[in-house]
Amino acid sequence: MHRSKLYTMASSDRYSAKKMLKPVNFFCTAPEAGAVSVVGDFNEWDPKVNLMQQGPDGAWHAQVPLHHGHHHYYFLVDGQPQLDPRAQGIARNERNERVSLMSVS
C-alpha cells in the first residue's frame, strides 16, 4: 500500500467519533434511596462500576464517559431497576427487559 494512503487511513481512524468519549451526565430523583447506580451496555450491566453520588437536594448524579452511538441503561435504586424519565426513549435489552435509551453524538 502506498505510504500516503496508509497515513490517511491511520489519521481518519485516530479521530473517528466512534472512538472518542463524551462525558454524559445522569440524574436520578430518589431522595429516600440508600444507593443508586447507572448500569447499561457501556459497563457490562455491572452495578459497581458507575455508582451515583447523592447531592444536597436528594437527587443522585454521575458522569459517565460514553462512545458515540445508542446506549441502553437503567438506574438501579436500592437494587431495583428504574427507567430514566429523561431518557430519549425506551428499548428492550438482550433479556427482553425494558430499558432506557440514549443517543450520544
C-alpha positions in Angstrom: 0.0 0.0 0.0 1.2 3.5 -0.8 2.6 5.4 2.2 0.3 8.4 1.8 -2.8 6.2 1.6 -1.7 4.3 4.8 -1.2 7.7 6.6 -4.7 8.9 5.5 -6.3 5.7 6.8 -4.5 5.9 10.2 -5.4 9.6 10.6 -9.1 9.1 9.9 -9.2 6.1 12.4 -7.5 8.1 15.1 -10.1 10.8 15.0 -13.2 8.7 14.5 -16.2 9.8 16.5 -16.8 6.1 17.4 -13.5 6.1 19.3 -14.0 9.4 21.2 -15.6 9.5 24.6 -18.1 12.2 25.6 -18.9 12.9 29.2 -22.6 12.2 29.8 -24.4 13.4 33.0 -27.0 11.1 34.5 -29.6 12.3 37.1 -31.9 10.2 39.2 -34.5 11.5 41.6 -34.7 9.1 44.5 -34.2 11.1 47.7 -35.1 8.2 50.0 -32.7 5.7 48.4 -29.6 4.4 50.1 -27.7 3.5 46.9 -28.1 4.3 43.2 -26.0 3.3 40.2 -26.4 3.6 36.5 -26.0 0.3 34.7 -26.0 -0.3 31.0 -24.4 -1.8 27.9 -21.5 0.6 28.4 -20.5 -1.0 31.8 -21.5 -4.6 31.2 -24.6 -4.0 33.4 -22.3 -4.0 36.5 -23.9 -2.0 39.3 -20.5 -1.5 41.0 -18.9 0.4 38.0 -20.9 3.7 37.9 -22.1 4.4 41.4 -24.0 7.7 41.7 -23.5 10.4 44.3 -26.3 12.0 46.2 -26.5 15.8 46.2 -27.8 18.0 48.9 -31.2 18.2 47.2 -31.5 14.3 47.4 -31.1 13.8 43.7 -28.4 11.4 42.5 -25.9 12.1 39.8 -23.0 10.5 37.9 -20.9 11.5 34.9 -20.0 8.6 32.6 -17.8 8.8 29.5 -19.6 7.2 26.6 -18.8 6.4 23.0 -20.8 7.8 20.0 -23.9 5.7 19.4 -27.0 4.4 21.1 -26.8 3.0 24.6 -29.3 1.0 26.7 -29.3 1.6 30.5 -31.4 2.0 33.7 -30.9 3.1 37.2 -30.5 0.6 40.0 -32.2 2.1 43.0 -31.6 0.1 46.2 -31.3 -3.0 44.0 -34.4 -2.3 41.9 -34.3 -1.3 38.2 -35.8 2.0 37.4 -36.3 3.6 33.9 -35.0 7.1 33.4 -37.9 9.5 32.8 -35.4 11.9 31.0 -34.3 9.2 28.5 -34.7 9.7 24.8 -36.8 6.5 24.5 -37.4 3.0 25.8 -36.0 -0.1 24.2 -35.5 -3.8 25.2 -32.2 -5.4 26.1 -31.0 -8.9 25.2 -33.1 -10.4 28.0 -36.2 -8.6 26.6 -36.3 -6.2 29.6 -37.5 -2.6 29.2 -34.5 -0.2 29.4 -33.9 3.4 28.8 -32.4 4.5 25.6 -30.0 7.4 24.8 -28.1 8.5 21.8 -24.6 10.1 22.1 -23.3 12.2 19.2 
